[in-house]
Amino acid sequence: MKISSTVFYLALILLLIGCKKHRETGNESNCIEINHGTISFTPQELLIQPYHLHDSLVFINETLNTLATYTCTEQVTAFQTASENEPDSLGNIECLGNYYKTEYSVTRFYNSTKKFIWFSETVPYPFDSNYKENGMHIGLGLPGDTIYPFDGYFAFQKDTLYNYPGFPGSNIDDFYDTITIGNNLYHHVYLLEGSHLPAGYEKIIKIYYSIPDGILRFSTNKGNSWSLRQKFIFHGD
């Protein structure tokens, strides 16, 4: 009787394993993955920001007589997978289904967790109607804990910035054919406005930005501003 029970339980375990394998095989056979190609930037679109690795920027606040220096420490352009299916809680997608390879670009001036400038450019996302434009996310932070960083998201095409549809937290506040900043004359300058905080906080909310020259000035909601004083451009291979 004992032998018969052991044989029964062994048979039951083997049956369960077989069922599990069958279900797994069934899931795999039902998964159809179709690569629809790549969505990438044109070379001209990647010129939406002018910086390269090792470039350095020096900004001055003439009222406080302080300098803020930033050096570009990272620049990456690569592809990621955009699937029609949502990832699980761990970020994994069991079956991609229909998918694309989409290009993105990241440029960071990262000197500390508080002192940074970063740009992140993405192409349109094919499976989300909220992201149908090229997007550029800009962040800029100063040392210390008293001033909150700039955060803004804008749409772009070749040689053009504009408001990203459906993202009211960021906008292009003005545009100048010519403007003088720090005794230098610049052309085609955007005044970018980022997200705000309640009135009691100080936050960088505005950036003067030129596509060929980059960030020219930034300012807070309390009237503090930093203007570009020097720019060291690295022209490497």
N, C-alpha and C positions, 0 to 999 in steps of 0.2 A: 504493500500500500504506500509506503514511504517512497519507493522507487517510482511508482506511478505518479505520485504528486509532483516529484521533482521533474519528471519528464513533461508533465502538464505545464508547469511553470516555465520551463525552458522553451516549450513550444509557444506559449503565450508571449514571452519576451521576443522570440524570433518573429512572431506575427506582427507585434507592435513596431519593431524595427523596420520590417518590410513595408508596413503601411506608411511610416514616416518617410522612408526613402521614396516611396511612390508619390507622396504628396509633394516632396521637394522637387522631384523630377517633373511632376506636373506643373509646378509653378514656373520652373525654368523653361519648359516647353511653351508656356503661355506668354512668356515675356518676348515681345517683339520690339527690338531697338533699331531705330532708323536715324542715321546721321544725315541731317539736311544741309550739311556744309558749315561754312564759317561766316560770321559777321564781324567785319574788321574795320578799322579806321583807314581813311586815305592818308597818305603822307602829309598832305596839307592840313588835315584835321588835327594831327598830332602836334602841330605848331601852335595850338591854342594856348599853350604856356611855353615860355622860351628857355626854361632852365635845363642845365645838364649837371651830371655828377661833378661834385667838388666846387661848383659855383658858390660864391659867398656874397651875402647882402648885408649892408650896414645901414640901419635906420637911426635917426636922431630925433629925440624929443627936445626941442630947443627951450621950452618952458622949464622942464625939469633938468635940462642939461645932462641927459642920459643917452647912452647908445644901446642898441639891440643888434647883435650880430648873429647871422644864421649861415650855416654851411650845408650844402646839399650832400646828404650821406647815402641816399638810395634812389635808384631809378630803375624801374622794372616795367617791361611791356610783355604780356603773356596772354594765354588763352585759358578760359575756364568753360566748364560744361553747363549749358542751360537746358534743363529738362522740363518737359510738360508735367512731370510728376513731382510732388512735394517730397522733400527729405523727411526722414523720421527724426526723433528727438536727438539723435546722435549725429545728425547731418548726413546720413547715408541714404542713398536712393537704390532700392532693391532692383527696380527695372526702370531704365531711362525712358523707354517709349520713344516718342519723337524728341529729338534734341539737336542742338546746335553747339558749335564751339564759338564763343564770343570773346572778343579781345578786350583787355583792360590795360590801363597804364597807371602807375603810381610813382610819384616823385615826392621825396620827403627831405626836408631840412630838419633833422631831428637832433637837437642838442640836449634836451631833457624832457621829462614828462610834461613840463609847463612851457618850455621854450621850443617852439616848433613851427614849421610851415609845411603843409602837405596838400598835394593835389591828387585827386583820383578821378580818372576819366573812364567812362564806360560807354559802350555802344548800346543801342536800343535792346530791350529784353523781349524776345519774341513771344513769350507766353504770359506777359503781364501788360494789360492795356494802360497801366499807370506810367510805364517807362518806355515810351515810343520815340524818344529823342536821345541823341548823344547827351550825356550828362557829365558835368564837372563839379566835384565836391571839393570845397576849399576850407581848410582849417588853418588858424594862425593863433599862436599863444605866446604870451610874455612870461618871463620868470616871475616867481612869487605866487601868492594865493589871493591877491586882492582884485585882479582883473581877469574876468572870464574870457575864454578864447572866442574868436570869430568862427562861425559855422554857417556855411551857405552852400546852396545847391542850385546850379544854373544849367541851362541847355546851351548847346553850341553846334555850329557848323563851321565850315571853312571861313576863317576871318571874321566870325560873328558870334557874339554872346547874346542870349535873350532869356527871358523868364521861363523857367521850366513849368509846363502846364500842370496844374493841380498841386503845386507846391507854393502856397502863399507865404510861407515863412521866410523866403528869400526873394529878392527882386532887384532889378536894375533901376536904381533911383534916378540916375541922370546919365547923360552922355555928352562929352565935350569934344568938339572938333579939334580944338587946341586948348591947352591949359598949362600954366606955369606952376611947377612944384619943386621946391628946393632950388630955385634959380635956374631950373632947366625947363625948356619948352618941350611938351609932349603932344602927340597927335592921337586922335581917336581913343579917348580915355573913357572907360566905364566907371561909374560910381556904383559899386556893388553894396547892397545892404543885406546883412545876414539876420539870423534869428535874434530875438530880444529876450531879456529877463525882466522881472519886476523892477520898478524904478529904484529900489533901494540898492541894487547891485550895479557894479561897474563892469561893462562888457565891451569888447571890441565888436562894433556893429557895422562899420563901413570900411571899404577898401577901394582906393582908386587904382584901377587896373587897366593896363594897356597890353594887348596881345603880343606885340613885338618886344615890349620892355618889362612886362610882368607887374608886380606890386610896386606902386609908386608912393603910396601913403596909406596908413590905416589909422582909425580913430575910434574912441569909445563914446558911449552915451553921456559921459561926464565932460567931454570936451578935450580930453588928452589926445594928442596925435603924434605920430612918428612918420617922418618923411625919409625917403631914400636918399642917403648921403653918398654911398659908394656901392659900386657893383663890380665884383671880380668874376669875370667869365672865363671858364675853363673850356678850351677848344681842343678836346682830345679826339682820338680816332674812335 
